[in-house]
Amino acid sequence: MFDWIVKTVADASGVTNQLKIAEWARLNRTNPFDMGAKNYQRCVYDLGLGGKYYELEYNEDGSLKYQ
C-alpha cells in the first residue's frame, strides 16, 4: 500500500512539474518540447527545480530564441 502511495505522489509531482514547464514555455512563447538546452536549463532554474541561469534571448516577434 505504501509503495502505491509513494508512486502516486511521485507521478503527480512529475505531472505538476511538466505543467509548470509548459506554462513557462507559453509565457515565453516557445515550444516546451523543443526550446533548446540553455532555455530548458533556465526554465528549470526559474521554477526552482535546479537548472542553471542563462540570459534569455528573444526574436523580433517576441518569441524565445532557440538556444
Biopython code that builds the backbone (N, CA, C, O; Angstrom):
import numpy as np
from Bio.PDB.StructureBuilder import StructureBuilder

atoms = [
    (1, "MET", "N", (0.826, -1.192, 0.000)),
    (1, "MET", "CA", (0.000, 0.000, 0.000)),
    (1, "MET", "C", (0.872, 1.259, 0.000)),
    (1, "MET", "O", (0.627, 2.185, -0.773)),
    (2, "PHE", "N", (1.880, 1.292, 0.859)),
    (2, "PHE", "CA", (2.752, 2.465, 0.943)),
    (2, "PHE", "C", (3.453, 2.729, -0.385)),
    (2, "PHE", "O", (3.584, 3.885, -0.789)),
    (3, "ASP", "N", (3.910, 1.673, -1.075)),
    (3, "ASP", "CA", (4.574, 1.827, -2.374)),
    (3, "ASP", "C", (3.659, 2.503, -3.376)),
    (3, "ASP", "O", (4.100, 3.349, -4.154)),
    (4, "TRP", "N", (2.385, 2.134, -3.361)),
    (4, "TRP", "CA", (1.417, 2.724, -4.285)),
    (4, "TRP", "C", (1.255, 4.217, -4.005)),
    (4, "TRP", "O", (1.190, 5.020, -4.936)),
    (5, "ILE", "N", (1.189, 4.587, -2.731)),
    (5, "ILE", "CA", (1.044, 5.999, -2.356)),
    (5, "ILE", "C", (2.268, 6.788, -2.816)),
    (5, "ILE", "O", (2.124, 7.871, -3.384)),
    (6, "VAL", "N", (3.463, 6.264, -2.580)),
    (6, "VAL", "CA", (4.688, 6.942, -2.993)),
    (6, "VAL", "C", (4.708, 7.113, -4.502)),
    (6, "VAL", "O", (5.041, 8.193, -4.989)),
    (7, "LYS", "N", (4.361, 6.073, -5.256)),
    (7, "LYS", "CA", (4.350, 6.145, -6.715)),
    (7, "LYS", "C", (3.336, 7.177, -7.195)),
    (7, "LYS", "O", (3.620, 7.942, -8.116)),
    (8, "THR", "N", (2.164, 7.205, -6.581)),
    (8, "THR", "CA", (1.131, 8.162, -6.977)),
    (8, "THR", "C", (1.600, 9.588, -6.731)),
    (8, "THR", "O", (1.409, 10.452, -7.587)),
    (9, "VAL", "N", (2.203, 9.851, -5.593)),
    (9, "VAL", "CA", (2.701, 11.196, -5.282)),
    (9, "VAL", "C", (3.816, 11.571, -6.244)),
    (9, "VAL", "O", (3.858, 12.704, -6.723)),
    (10, "ALA", "N", (4.719, 10.642, -6.535)),
    (10, "ALA", "CA", (5.817, 10.915, -7.465)),
    (10, "ALA", "C", (5.276, 11.220, -8.850)),
    (10, "ALA", "O", (5.755, 12.144, -9.508)),
    (11, "ASP", "N", (4.284, 10.462, -9.307)),
    (11, "ASP", "CA", (3.678, 10.707, -10.613)),
    (11, "ASP", "C", (3.002, 12.069, -10.648)),
    (11, "ASP", "O", (3.139, 12.812, -11.619)),
    (12, "ALA", "N", (2.273, 12.394, -9.586)),
    (12, "ALA", "CA", (1.581, 13.679, -9.523)),
    (12, "ALA", "C", (2.590, 14.825, -9.524)),
    (12, "ALA", "O", (2.355, 15.848, -10.167)),
    (13, "SER", "N", (3.696, 14.670, -8.824)),
    (13, "SER", "CA", (4.733, 15.698, -8.793)),
    (13, "SER", "C", (5.338, 15.896, -10.176)),
    (13, "SER", "O", (5.572, 17.028, -10.598)),
    (14, "GLY", "N", (5.589, 14.804, -10.881)),
    (14, "GLY", "CA", (6.131, 14.893, -12.236)),
    (14, "GLY", "C", (5.191, 15.609, -13.174)),
    (14, "GLY", "O", (5.619, 16.419, -13.996)),
    (15, "VAL", "N", (3.906, 15.313, -13.055)),
    (15, "VAL", "CA", (2.907, 15.979, -13.890)),
    (15, "VAL", "C", (2.860, 17.462, -13.556)),
    (15, "VAL", "O", (2.772, 18.303, -14.450)),
    (16, "THR", "N", (2.919, 17.778, -12.276)),
    (16, "THR", "CA", (2.902, 19.180, -11.857)),
    (16, "THR", "C", (4.092, 19.930, -12.452)),
    (16, "THR", "O", (3.937, 21.052, -12.936)),
    (17, "ASN", "N", (5.275, 19.321, -12.420)),
    (17, "ASN", "CA", (6.457, 19.967, -12.989)),
    (17, "ASN", "C", (6.307, 20.138, -14.493)),
    (17, "ASN", "O", (6.706, 21.166, -15.039)),
    (18, "GLN", "N", (5.741, 19.155, -15.164)),
    (18, "GLN", "CA", (5.524, 19.266, -16.612)),
    (18, "GLN", "C", (4.585, 20.416, -16.920)),
    (18, "GLN", "O", (4.797, 21.151, -17.884)),
    (19, "LEU", "N", (3.550, 20.578, -16.112)),
    (19, "LEU", "CA", (2.611, 21.681, -16.319)),
    (19, "LEU", "C", (3.282, 23.027, -16.079)),
    (19, "LEU", "O", (3.021, 23.991, -16.799)),
    (20, "LYS", "N", (4.149, 23.093, -15.064)),
    (20, "LYS", "CA", (4.887, 24.338, -14.802)),
    (20, "LYS", "C", (5.804, 24.682, -15.967)),
    (20, "LYS", "O", (5.890, 25.843, -16.367)),
    (21, "ILE", "N", (6.489, 23.683, -16.513)),
    (21, "ILE", "CA", (7.377, 23.902, -17.656)),
    (21, "ILE", "C", (6.567, 24.350, -18.862)),
    (21, "ILE", "O", (6.978, 25.263, -19.578)),
    (22, "ALA", "N", (5.431, 23.724, -19.095)),
    (22, "ALA", "CA", (4.570, 24.110, -20.222)),
    (22, "ALA", "C", (4.084, 25.546, -20.070)),
    (22, "ALA", "O", (4.023, 26.283, -21.054)),
    (23, "GLU", "N", (3.740, 25.949, -18.860)),
    (23, "GLU", "CA", (3.281, 27.325, -18.617)),
    (23, "GLU", "C", (4.427, 28.320, -18.826)),
    (23, "GLU", "O", (4.222, 29.377, -19.423)),
    (24, "TRP", "N", (5.621, 27.995, -18.344)),
    (24, "TRP", "CA", (6.792, 28.854, -18.549)),
    (24, "TRP", "C", (7.037, 29.028, -20.042)),
    (24, "TRP", "O", (7.294, 30.137, -20.510)),
    (25, "ALA", "N", (6.957, 27.932, -20.783)),
    (25, "ALA", "CA", (7.166, 27.978, -22.234)),
    (25, "ALA", "C", (6.094, 28.835, -22.910)),
    (25, "ALA", "O", (6.398, 29.610, -23.817)),
    (26, "ARG", "N", (4.857, 28.699, -22.474)),
    (26, "ARG", "CA", (3.773, 29.502, -23.058)),
    (26, "ARG", "C", (4.023, 30.989, -22.820)),
    (26, "ARG", "O", (3.864, 31.803, -23.730)),
    (27, "LEU", "N", (4.411, 31.338, -21.601)),
    (27, "LEU", "CA", (4.669, 32.740, -21.277)),
    (27, "LEU", "C", (5.839, 33.307, -22.078)),
    (27, "LEU", "O", (5.861, 34.496, -22.392)),
    (28, "ASN", "N", (6.805, 32.459, -22.406)),
    (28, "ASN", "CA", (7.978, 32.894, -23.164)),
    (28, "ASN", "C", (7.848, 32.602, -24.658)),
    (28, "ASN", "O", (8.800, 32.770, -25.421)),
    (29, "ARG", "N", (6.664, 32.166, -25.061)),
    (29, "ARG", "CA", (6.339, 31.925, -26.469)),
    (29, "ARG", "C", (7.355, 30.999, -27.135)),
    (29, "ARG", "O", (8.008, 31.366, -28.112)),
    (30, "THR", "N", (7.472, 29.795, -26.585)),
    (30, "THR", "CA", (8.356, 28.783, -27.147)),
    (30, "THR", "C", (7.707, 27.413, -27.010)),
    (30, "THR", "O", (6.729, 27.248, -26.282)),
    (31, "ASN", "N", (8.257, 26.441, -27.709)),
    (31, "ASN", "CA", (7.773, 25.073, -27.668)),
    (31, "ASN", "C", (8.347, 24.387, -26.420)),
    (31, "ASN", "O", (9.569, 24.315, -26.285)),
    (32, "PRO", "N", (7.518, 23.887, -25.515)),
    (32, "PRO", "CA", (8.046, 23.267, -24.298)),
    (32, "PRO", "C", (8.825, 21.976, -24.564)),
    (32, "PRO", "O", (9.584, 21.525, -23.706)),
    (33, "PHE", "N", (8.644, 21.383, -25.738)),
    (33, "PHE", "CA", (9.321, 20.124, -26.056)),
    (33, "PHE", "C", (10.578, 20.326, -26.891)),
    (33, "PHE", "O", (11.340, 19.382, -27.100)),
    (34, "ASP", "N", (10.802, 21.547, -27.370)),
    (34, "ASP", "CA", (11.958, 21.813, -28.234)),
    (34, "ASP", "C", (12.382, 23.274, -28.088)),
    (34, "ASP", "O", (12.271, 24.054, -29.034)),
    (35, "MET", "N", (12.866, 23.638, -26.911)),
    (35, "MET", "CA", (13.245, 25.030, -26.654)),
    (35, "MET", "C", (14.750, 25.244, -26.647)),
    (35, "MET", "O", (15.211, 26.384, -26.587)),
    (36, "GLY", "N", (15.516, 24.172, -26.708)),
    (36, "GLY", "CA", (16.965, 24.270, -26.638)),
    (36, "GLY", "C", (17.459, 24.036, -25.222)),
    (36, "GLY", "O", (16.741, 24.285, -24.253)),
    (37, "ALA", "N", (18.686, 23.556, -25.109)),
    (37, "ALA", "CA", (19.238, 23.167, -23.810)),
    (37, "ALA", "C", (19.368, 24.349, -22.838)),
    (37, "ALA", "O", (19.009, 24.228, -21.666)),
    (38, "LYS", "N", (19.877, 25.482, -23.315)),
    (38, "LYS", "CA", (20.054, 26.634, -22.423)),
    (38, "LYS", "C", (18.713, 27.173, -21.938)),
    (38, "LYS", "O", (18.568, 27.532, -20.770)),
    (39, "ASN", "N", (17.742, 27.228, -22.831)),
    (39, "ASN", "CA", (16.419, 27.710, -22.425)),
    (39, "ASN", "C", (15.776, 26.745, -21.428)),
    (39, "ASN", "O", (15.126, 27.179, -20.477)),
    (40, "TYR", "N", (15.951, 25.453, -21.638)),
    (40, "TYR", "CA", (15.398, 24.473, -20.705)),
    (40, "TYR", "C", (16.063, 24.605, -19.335)),
    (40, "TYR", "O", (15.384, 24.561, -18.309)),
    (41, "GLN", "N", (17.384, 24.765, -19.316)),
    (41, "GLN", "CA", (18.082, 24.937, -18.046)),
    (41, "GLN", "C", (17.595, 26.193, -17.328)),
    (41, "GLN", "O", (17.429, 26.184, -16.108)),
    (42, "ARG", "N", (17.370, 27.255, -18.065)),
    (42, "ARG", "CA", (16.866, 28.497, -17.473)),
    (42, "ARG", "C", (15.443, 28.302, -16.951)),
    (42, "ARG", "O", (15.102, 28.790, -15.873)),
    (43, "CYS", "N", (14.623, 27.599, -17.705)),
    (43, "CYS", "CA", (13.261, 27.301, -17.285)),
    (43, "CYS", "C", (13.266, 26.567, -15.945)),
    (43, "CYS", "O", (12.559, 26.957, -15.016)),
    (44, "VAL", "N", (14.054, 25.517, -15.852)),
    (44, "VAL", "CA", (14.143, 24.718, -14.631)),
    (44, "VAL", "C", (14.680, 25.578, -13.482)),
    (44, "VAL", "O", (14.225, 25.456, -12.344)),
    (45, "TYR", "N", (15.640, 26.439, -13.783)),
    (45, "TYR", "CA", (16.199, 27.363, -12.783)),
    (45, "TYR", "C", (15.109, 28.309, -12.269)),
    (45, "TYR", "O", (14.954, 28.488, -11.061)),
    (46, "ASP", "N", (14.361, 28.909, -13.192)),
    (46, "ASP", "CA", (13.304, 29.847, -12.811)),
    (46, "ASP", "C", (12.235, 29.182, -11.952)),
    (46, "ASP", "O", (11.650, 29.819, -11.076)),
    (47, "LEU", "N", (11.985, 27.908, -12.203)),
    (47, "LEU", "CA", (10.950, 27.185, -11.460)),
    (47, "LEU", "C", (11.452, 26.620, -10.135)),
    (47, "LEU", "O", (10.688, 26.013, -9.384)),
    (48, "GLY", "N", (12.743, 26.823, -9.848)),
    (48, "GLY", "CA", (13.310, 26.343, -8.591)),
    (48, "GLY", "C", (13.517, 24.840, -8.548)),
    (48, "GLY", "O", (13.490, 24.227, -7.481)),
    (49, "LEU", "N", (13.727, 24.248, -9.731)),
    (49, "LEU", "CA", (13.889, 22.798, -9.825)),
    (49, "LEU", "C", (15.319, 22.399, -10.145)),
    (49, "LEU", "O", (15.572, 21.253, -10.518)),
    (50, "GLY", "N", (16.249, 23.318, -10.005)),
    (50, "GLY", "CA", (17.647, 23.052, -10.352)),
    (50, "GLY", "C", (18.037, 23.944, -11.514)),
    (50, "GLY", "O", (17.805, 25.152, -11.481)),
    (51, "GLY", "N", (18.622, 23.357, -12.532)),
    (51, "GLY", "CA", (18.970, 24.105, -13.731)),
    (51, "GLY", "C", (20.116, 25.068, -13.534)),
    (51, "GLY", "O", (20.875, 24.965, -12.571)),
    (52, "LYS", "N", (20.235, 26.006, -14.455)),
    (52, "LYS", "CA", (21.319, 26.978, -14.449)),
    (52, "LYS", "C", (20.810, 28.271, -15.066)),
    (52, "LYS", "O", (19.969, 28.248, -15.966)),
    (53, "TYR", "N", (21.317, 29.390, -14.583)),
    (53, "TYR", "CA", (20.901, 30.688, -15.102)),
    (53, "TYR", "C", (21.596, 30.981, -16.425)),
    (53, "TYR", "O", (22.825, 30.964, -16.495)),
    (54, "TYR", "N", (20.835, 31.246, -17.460)),
    (54, "TYR", "CA", (21.318, 31.730, -18.751)),
    (54, "TYR", "C", (20.464, 32.932, -19.126)),
    (54, "TYR", "O", (19.275, 32.973, -18.809)),
    (55, "GLU", "N", (21.056, 33.899, -19.793)),
    (55, "GLU", "CA", (20.285, 35.026, -20.302)),
    (55, "GLU", "C", (19.341, 34.533, -21.392)),
    (55, "GLU", "O", (19.723, 33.731, -22.245)),
    (56, "LEU", "N", (18.123, 35.014, -21.355)),
    (56, "LEU", "CA", (17.160, 34.655, -22.395)),
    (56, "LEU", "C", (17.290, 35.644, -23.547)),
    (56, "LEU", "O", (17.473, 36.842, -23.333)),
    (57, "GLU", "N", (17.196, 35.132, -24.759)),
    (57, "GLU", "CA", (17.237, 35.964, -25.952)),
    (57, "GLU", "C", (15.938, 35.769, -26.710)),
    (57, "GLU", "O", (15.444, 34.649, -26.843)),
    (58, "TYR", "N", (15.389, 36.873, -27.206)),
    (58, "TYR", "CA", (14.097, 36.831, -27.880)),
    (58, "TYR", "C", (14.228, 37.253, -29.336)),
    (58, "TYR", "O", (15.071, 38.078, -29.689)),
    (59, "ASN", "N", (13.375, 36.668, -30.173)),
    (59, "ASN", "CA", (13.274, 37.057, -31.581)),
    (59, "ASN", "C", (12.519, 38.378, -31.675)),
    (59, "ASN", "O", (11.946, 38.848, -30.692)),
    (60, "GLU", "N", (12.524, 38.969, -32.860)),
    (60, "GLU", "CA", (11.842, 40.245, -33.064)),
    (60, "GLU", "C", (10.342, 40.146, -32.794)),
    (60, "GLU", "O", (9.722, 41.126, -32.382)),
    (61, "ASP", "N", (9.760, 38.977, -33.021)),
    (61, "ASP", "CA", (8.323, 38.805, -32.800)),
    (61, "ASP", "C", (7.978, 38.550, -31.326)),
    (61, "ASP", "O", (6.809, 38.362, -30.992)),
    (62, "GLY", "N", (8.977, 38.544, -30.451)),
    (62, "GLY", "CA", (8.752, 38.363, -29.024)),
    (62, "GLY", "C", (8.850, 36.922, -28.545)),
    (62, "GLY", "O", (8.747, 36.657, -27.347)),
    (63, "SER", "N", (9.047, 35.995, -29.464)),
    (63, "SER", "CA", (9.193, 34.590, -29.063)),
    (63, "SER", "C", (10.623, 34.327, -28.622)),
    (63, "SER", "O", (11.556, 35.019, -29.031)),
    (64, "LEU", "N", (10.773, 33.336, -27.799)),
    (64, "LEU", "CA", (12.098, 32.980, -27.278)),
    (64, "LEU", "C", (12.956, 32.360, -28.364)),
    (64, "LEU", "O", (12.516, 31.459, -29.078)),
    (65, "LYS", "N", (14.194, 32.852, -28.485)),
    (65, "LYS", "CA", (15.134, 32.273, -29.468)),
    (65, "LYS", "C", (15.565, 30.897, -29.019)),
    (65, "LYS", "O", (15.763, 30.659, -27.828)),
    (66, "TYR", "N", (15.710, 29.988, -29.968)),
    (66, "TYR", "CA", (16.198, 28.648, -29.672)),
    (66, "TYR", "C", (17.664, 28.745, -29.302)),
    (66, "TYR", "O", (18.456, 29.303, -30.061)),
    (67, "GLN", "N", (18.037, 28.216, -28.153)),
    (67, "GLN", "CA", (19.451, 28.184, -27.748)),
    (67, "GLN", "C", (19.686, 27.087, -26.747)),
    (67, "GLN", "O", (20.813, 26.902, -26.287)),
]
sb = StructureBuilder()
sb.init_structure("model")
sb.init_model(0)
sb.init_chain("A")
sb.init_seg("    ")
for serial, (resi, resn, name, xyz) in enumerate(atoms, 1):
    if name == "N":
        sb.init_residue(resn, " ", resi, " ")
    sb.init_atom(name, np.array(xyz, "f"), 0.0, 1.0, " ", f" {name:<3s}", serial, name[0])
structure = sb.get_structure()
